[in-house]
Amino acid sequence: MNQILHIFKKDAGHHWPEILISLALLGISTRQELHPWQHGSALYSLRPTLSVLAGRYVTPVTIIFWAFLIIRVVQQESLVGDRQWWVTKPYEWWKLLAAKLLFIFIFISVPLFHVQLLILHQFGFPILPNLATLVLSQLALYFVLFLPALFLASLTKSFGQLLFTVGCILAAAAGLAWLASKTSSGDAKTPPAFVESFQTILMWGSFLVILAWQFARRRRLVSAAGLLVVLGVNSLIDVVVPDAKTMEKKYARVEARTSPAKIAITQPTEANGGRNISLPPDTTSEVRVNVPITVSGVASGTMVVVDIMRIAAGSAEDSKWSRGWEYQQVELWPEDQSKVLSYEMDRKEYQKIKTEPLNLHVELGLSEYHEVDARILPISPGKFVDDALGTCHVTSGPYSSIECLKPFKAPGFMATFEPQKSPCAVDERSGVIQEDVVSHAWGYTNHDTFPTPHYSPVADYSMWFKTVSLLTDGDSKPQQRNKTLIFCAGSEIRLARPELKRQVRIQLDVPNVRLEDFASTNDGE
């Protein structure tokens, strides 16, 4: 224990300037976290340098500086080579590792923990019910931030070597991402749950084992080789384990007539008046295909989300092209009449078959949510508190929304606002008028038991209401003033908790169409 304290005192004395800078950044960041809805306006009036610190960048800068401090402390006794002066000292490897962890705990974790307690108390959230989650979030921070910094510092001799290593890792990651983008398997690839759990345990467990090995043996080549083996095994699992059927198993196939929403694909001639749609400029490798749909049959008190979409195209003779699943996240509410789904394909593939008549087979993965514990929430002036939403207020500006604060993660919600029943007065001299159609907002319920490693224990989220999509009359006259949603004291919102009822998959067939008629316009429609 004396040796651990000796190393700790030495590191604290040697790195006191970095410790002071870390605490100062933590103080500035805390000031902003305590005023999330002010955006640091008080500091903007001082000078440009402080205005940057008052903005959204101060927290990332603080976290990056913590990583820098950890690297500096670990590299004080470099674990690369055997000619360092500290090797001649009677240091035991586990005591050296314990001293570094004690430094991180005292000068990063403890101050951050007290700041998080202050933030919870300042916003009126109870401490004891959130204490266990707060400890778990600190543990998550160790794995996501502190462990990688420790790991890289143990494998590099100097800060320059570490920057070079990080650059190589980023370049390799960018190359792999580029290669992955060239495949035609879509972006909604999910391995089976047990495989994903095994890969996570393998990765983080290997980090811990290799880190301990490097402290004990100081064999950089062996440690680096072990890391490459683990990465290779993980990559091999991604290639070998089939994931093409994961979505099919998750979303059970049903007939379109039993779907929670009646969906039909609009023929291109109906959607664009019979004209061909021009492609965007030939500067990207992808072409976005927009698929307009009509919607009906969504039951009252229900909302359907189009989670994923897959398109296969074929002619009468043979299969011309197929594409994997792609994420959509398009909401379908009872009042919706039309929506547009978006799908990307490789430009070279598109150019080959764009003018050929094809039979499109469109598969959609749908999630059906029902309202639970529905109630009417009246909007109060200023800040108001709701048990489900947290502490909220209505934002000012041309487009109103509701901003809320909730410990650790935003809650799931289904909200409905009817502007016609709102008592809000609109200034006749302004350039906007109140919307006249129903609007909805939706938030996904996060069921993860392990918290994400956020700096602040309070989640700042917004309820953005979007008007339903109606079939428009092409001959209707344009509005003289813009329509917008306006909330005020006395407005009422129907609020409920979403409960997932079922996930299904349907197939829609569109015969004898050309892909170029579905290509997006230059204006990004």
ZAMARGU-4260 file (C-alpha; in steps of 0.2 Angstrom, whole numbers, plus 5000, padded with zeros to 4 digits):
<rodrens>
0) 5000/5000/5000 | 5014/5012/5004 | 5021/5009/4986 | 5005/5013/4978 | 5003/5029/4989
5) 5021/5034/4984 | 5018/5032/4966 | 5002/5042/4967 | 5010/5056/4977 | 5024/5057/4964
10) 5011/5058/4949 | 5001/5071/4958 | 5016/5082/4961 | 5022/5080/4944 | 5006/5083/4935
15) 4998/5097/4946 | 4996/5109/4931 | 4986/5096/4921 | 4976/5093/4936 | 4972/5111/4939
20) 4967/5113/4920 | 4956/5097/4922 | 4947/5105/4937 | 4945/5122/4928 | 4937/5114/4913
25) 4926/5103/4924 | 4920/5119/4933 | 4916/5128/4916 | 4907/5113/4909 | 4897/5111/4925
30) 4892/5129/4924 | 4884/5126/4907 | 4876/5109/4912 | 4867/5119/4926 | 4860/5131/4913
35) 4855/5119/4898 | 4842/5131/4891 | 4853/5147/4891 | 4866/5141/4880 | 4879/5151/4889
40) 4873/5168/4884 | 4881/5176/4899 | 4898/5171/4894 | 4895/5176/4875 | 4896/5194/4880
45) 4913/5193/4887 | 4925/5188/4874 | 4926/5176/4859 | 4937/5164/4868 | 4925/5162/4883
50) 4911/5161/4870 | 4918/5145/4863 | 4920/5138/4881 | 4902/5143/4885 | 4896/5133/4869
55) 4893/5115/4866 | 4912/5111/4864 | 4917/5113/4882 | 4911/5096/4888 | 4920/5087/4873
60) 4936/5097/4877 | 4935/5092/4895 | 4933/5073/4891 | 4947/5074/4878 | 4958/5082/4891
65) 4955/5068/4903 | 4961/5056/4890 | 4976/5067/4888 | 4979/5067/4907 | 4978/5048/4908
70) 4990/5046/4894 | 5002/5057/4902 | 5001/5049/4919 | 5003/5031/4912 | 5018/5036/4901
75) 5027/5044/4916 | 5032/5026/4919 | 5033/5020/4901 | 5029/5001/4898 | 5038/5000/4882
80) 5056/4994/4883 | 5067/4990/4898 | 5079/5005/4899 | 5067/5016/4909 | 5074/5022/4926
85) 5059/5016/4935 | 5063/4998/4930 | 5077/4998/4942 | 5065/5002/4956 | 5057/4989/4966
90) 5040/4992/4958 | 5027/4978/4957 | 5017/4979/4942 | 5000/4977/4950 | 5004/4991/4962
95) 5010/5002/4948 | 4993/4999/4939 | 4983/5002/4955 | 4992/5018/4958 | 4987/5024/4940
100) 4969/5019/4943 | 4969/5028/4960 | 4975/5044/4951 | 4961/5042/4939 | 4949/5039/4953
105) 4954/5054/4964 | 4957/5067/4951 | 4943/5063/4938 | 4930/5051/4945 | 4928/5059/4962
110) 4926/5077/4956 | 4915/5071/4942 | 4904/5061/4954 | 4901/5076/4965 | 4897/5087/4950
115) 4884/5074/4945 | 4877/5074/4962 | 4876/5093/4961 | 4867/5093/4944 | 4854/5081/4951
120) 4851/5091/4966 | 4850/5108/4957 | 4836/5101/4945 | 4826/5094/4959 | 4829/5076/4955
125) 4831/5064/4971 | 4848/5058/4974 | 4846/5041/4983 | 4834/5033/4969 | 4847/5038/4956
130) 4863/5034/4965 | 4865/5016/4959 | 4862/5022/4941 | 4875/5035/4944 | 4888/5023/4950
135) 4885/5012/4935 | 4887/5027/4923 | 4904/5030/4931 | 4908/5012/4928 | 4903/5014/4910
140) 4914/5029/4908 | 4929/5019/4914 | 4926/5006/4900 | 4922/5019/4886 | 4935/5032/4890
145) 4947/5028/4903 | 4951/5010/4898 | 4955/5014/4879 | 4966/5028/4885 | 4975/5017/4897
150) 4977/5004/4884 | 4984/5015/4871 | 4996/5023/4883 | 5003/5006/4889 | 5007/5002/4871
155) 5016/5018/4866 | 5032/5026/4873 | 5028/5044/4870 | 5013/5055/4866 | 5019/5057/4848
160) 5019/5038/4846 | 5001/5038/4853 | 4995/5051/4840 | 5003/5041/4826 | 4994/5025/4832
165) 4977/5034/4834 | 4980/5041/4816 | 4983/5023/4810 | 4968/5016/4819 | 4957/5030/4812
170) 4963/5027/4794 | 4960/5009/4795 | 4943/5012/4802 | 4939/5024/4788 | 4945/5011/4775
175) 4934/4997/4782 | 4919/5009/4782 | 4923/5013/4764 | 4924/4995/4760 | 4908/4991/4769
180) 4899/5005/4760 | 4904/4997/4743 | 4894/4981/4748 | 4876/4979/4743 | 4870/4972/4759
185) 4861/4987/4766 | 4865/4996/4782 | 4852/4987/4794 | 4864/4972/4798 | 4861/4965/4815
190) 4870/4949/4821 | 4860/4937/4833 | 4859/4944/4850 | 4870/4930/4858 | 4884/4933/4845
195) 4883/4952/4848 | 4885/4949/4867 | 4899/4937/4864 | 4908/4950/4853 | 4906/4963/4867
200) 4913/4952/4881 | 4927/4946/4870 | 4932/4964/4865 | 4932/4972/4882 | 4938/4957/4891
205) 4953/4956/4880 | 4957/4974/4883 | 4957/4971/4902 | 4968/4955/4900 | 4980/4963/4887
210) 4982/4979/4898 | 4986/4968/4914 | 4999/4958/4903 | 5007/4974/4897 | 5009/4981/4915
215) 5016/4964/4921 | 5027/4959/4906 | 5030/4975/4896 | 5030/4965/4879 | 5023/4977/4867
220) 5024/4966/4852 | 5015/4952/4861 | 5001/4964/4867 | 4999/4971/4850 | 4998/4954/4842
225) 4985/4949/4855 | 4975/4964/4851 | 4976/4961/4832 | 4971/4942/4835 | 4955/4948/4845
230) 4951/4961/4831 | 4953/4947/4818 | 4942/4935/4827 | 4928/4948/4829 | 4929/4952/4811
235) 4929/4934/4806 | 4913/4932/4817 | 4905/4946/4807 | 4909/4937/4791 | 4906/4919/4796
240) 4890/4921/4806 | 4875/4924/4795 | 4865/4939/4799 | 4854/4940/4783 | 4840/4931/4792
245) 4840/4941/4808 | 4828/4954/4802 | 4817/4941/4795 | 4816/4932/4812 | 4813/4948/4821
250) 4799/4954/4809 | 4787/4940/4806 | 4780/4939/4788 | 4761/4943/4787 | 4749/4947/4773
255) 4747/4965/4769 | 4728/4965/4773 | 4732/4960/4791 | 4746/4973/4793 | 4743/4986/4807
260) 4743/4999/4793 | 4736/4998/4775 | 4751/5004/4764 | 4751/5005/4745 | 4765/5012/4734
265) 4760/5026/4723 | 4765/5024/4705 | 4778/5036/4699 | 4766/5043/4686 | 4754/5047/4700
270) 4767/5055/4711 | 4776/5066/4699 | 4763/5070/4686 | 4770/5058/4673 | 4786/5067/4671
275) 4803/5060/4672 | 4813/5065/4688 | 4831/5072/4686 | 4845/5064/4695 | 4855/5074/4708
280) 4872/5080/4701 | 4884/5066/4697 | 4896/5069/4712 | 4891/5055/4724 | 4892/5036/4723
285) 4875/5034/4729 | 4858/5037/4721 | 4843/5040/4733 | 4827/5032/4727 | 4811/5039/4735
290) 4796/5028/4736 | 4780/5037/4739 | 4766/5028/4749 | 4748/5030/4754 | 4743/5026/4771
295) 4727/5021/4780 | 4720/5010/4793 | 4731/5015/4807 | 4719/5012/4822 | 4716/5026/4835
300) 4728/5026/4849 | 4740/5017/4839 | 4756/5022/4830 | 4766/5012/4817 | 4784/5014/4813
305) 4792/5009/4797 | 4808/5003/4804 | 4817/4995/4789 | 4815/4993/4770 | 4822/4981/4757
310) 4820/4982/4738 | 4823/4968/4726 | 4821/4972/4707 | 4819/4959/4694 | 4813/4957/4676
315) 4802/4943/4669 | 4818/4934/4663 | 4830/4935/4678 | 4834/4945/4693 | 4843/4961/4689
320) 4846/4969/4706 | 4843/4966/4725 | 4848/4976/4740 | 4849/4973/4759 | 4839/4981/4773
325) 4840/4999/4776 | 4834/5009/4791 | 4819/5021/4789 | 4811/5026/4805 | 4796/5034/4797
330) 4781/5036/4808 | 4763/5032/4803 | 4749/5040/4813 | 4730/5037/4811 | 4728/5054/4802
335) 4742/5051/4790 | 4738/5049/4772 | 4754/5049/4763 | 4773/5047/4767 | 4789/5045/4757
340) 4802/5031/4760 | 4820/5033/4755 | 4832/5020/4749 | 4850/5021/4743 | 4858/5011/4729
345) 4875/5011/4721 | 4875/5024/4706 | 4884/5011/4694 | 4871/4998/4698 | 4857/5011/4695
350) 4864/5017/4679 | 4864/4999/4672 | 4845/4996/4675 | 4837/5013/4677 | 4828/5013/4661
355) 4823/4994/4661 | 4805/4990/4666 | 4806/4980/4682 | 4795/4972/4694 | 4799/4979/4711
360) 4797/4969/4727 | 4797/4981/4742 | 4798/4973/4760 | 4794/4984/4775 | 4797/4980/4793
365) 4784/4988/4804 | 4783/4990/4823 | 4766/4993/4830 | 4764/5004/4846 | 4749/5006/4857
370) 4745/5020/4869 | 4746/5015/4888 | 4741/5026/4902 | 4735/5040/4891 | 4730/5057/4899
375) 4729/5075/4895 | 4744/5086/4900 | 4740/5105/4902 | 4754/5116/4897 | 4759/5128/4912
380) 4767/5145/4910 | 4786/5144/4913 | 4794/5128/4919 | 4782/5114/4923 | 4786/5096/4931
385) 4778/5080/4925 | 4782/5063/4933 | 4784/5055/4916 | 4793/5069/4906 | 4803/5077/4920
390) 4806/5096/4921 | 4800/5104/4905 | 4797/5121/4897 | 4790/5128/4880 | 4804/5135/4868
395) 4801/5152/4861 | 4803/5156/4842 | 4794/5154/4826 | 4792/5135/4829 | 4787/5130/4847
400) 4793/5113/4855 | 4794/5106/4872 | 4811/5104/4880 | 4813/5093/4895 | 4826/5086/4908
405) 4825/5069/4914 | 4838/5059/4924 | 4850/5048/4913 | 4839/5045/4898 | 4824/5052/4889
410) 4807/5043/4892 | 4797/5035/4879 | 4781/5045/4874 | 4767/5046/4862 | 4760/5064/4861
415) 4746/5072/4851 | 4742/5091/4849 | 4727/5098/4841 | 4731/5116/4836 | 4712/5119/4832
420) 4708/5118/4851 | 4723/5128/4857 | 4720/5145/4866 | 4736/5153/4859 | 4734/5170/4852
425) 4743/5174/4836 | 4750/5191/4832 | 4741/5196/4815 | 4756/5206/4811 | 4768/5191/4811
430) 4772/5181/4796 | 4765/5165/4803 | 4748/5157/4808 | 4744/5142/4819 | 4744/5125/4810
435) 4726/5118/4807 | 4730/5099/4807 | 4734/5087/4820 | 4752/5085/4826 | 4761/5071/4834
440) 4778/5068/4843 | 4785/5051/4848 | 4800/5045/4858 | 4807/5028/4858 | 4808/5019/4875
445) 4825/5014/4880 | 4825/4997/4889 | 4844/4996/4891 | 4848/4992/4910 | 4866/4998/4909
450) 4867/5017/4907 | 4876/5026/4894 | 4892/5034/4899 | 4886/5052/4899 | 4895/5067/4907
455) 4879/5074/4914 | 4867/5063/4924 | 4852/5073/4916 | 4846/5070/4899 | 4841/5085/4889
460) 4828/5081/4876 | 4815/5089/4865 | 4797/5084/4860 | 4797/5089/4842 | 4779/5089/4835
465) 4776/5085/4817 | 4760/5088/4807 | 4752/5073/4799 | 4755/5071/4780 | 4739/5073/4770
470) 4735/5070/4752 | 4736/5088/4745 | 4726/5096/4731 | 4737/5102/4717 | 4725/5116/4713
475) 4724/5123/4731 | 4730/5141/4733 | 4746/5144/4742 | 4745/5151/4760 | 4750/5170/4762
480) 4758/5166/4779 | 4768/5151/4785 | 4760/5139/4796 | 4768/5134/4812 | 4765/5125/4829
485) 4762/5137/4843 | 4761/5132/4861 | 4756/5143/4876 | 4749/5141/4894 | 4733/5132/4893
490) 4737/5121/4878 | 4733/5103/4880 | 4743/5088/4875 | 4737/5070/4874 | 4752/5060/4882
495) 4754/5042/4883 | 4767/5029/4885 | 4771/5018/4870 | 4770/4999/4872 | 4777/4988/4858
500) 4763/4976/4852 | 4770/4967/4838 | 4783/4968/4824 | 4778/4962/4807 | 4785/4961/4789
505) 4775/4964/4773 | 4779/4964/4755 | 4772/4976/4741 | 4774/4972/4723 | 4775/4986/4710
510) 4775/4979/4692 | 4783/4986/4676 | 4791/5002/4683 | 4808/5011/4680 | 4820/5015/4694
515) 4823/5032/4686 | 4805/5037/4690 | 4809/5035/4708 | 4826/5044/4709 | 4826/5059/4720
520) 4825/5077/4713 | 4839/5090/4713 | 4830/5099/4727 | 4831/5085/4739 | 4813/5080/4739
</rodrens>
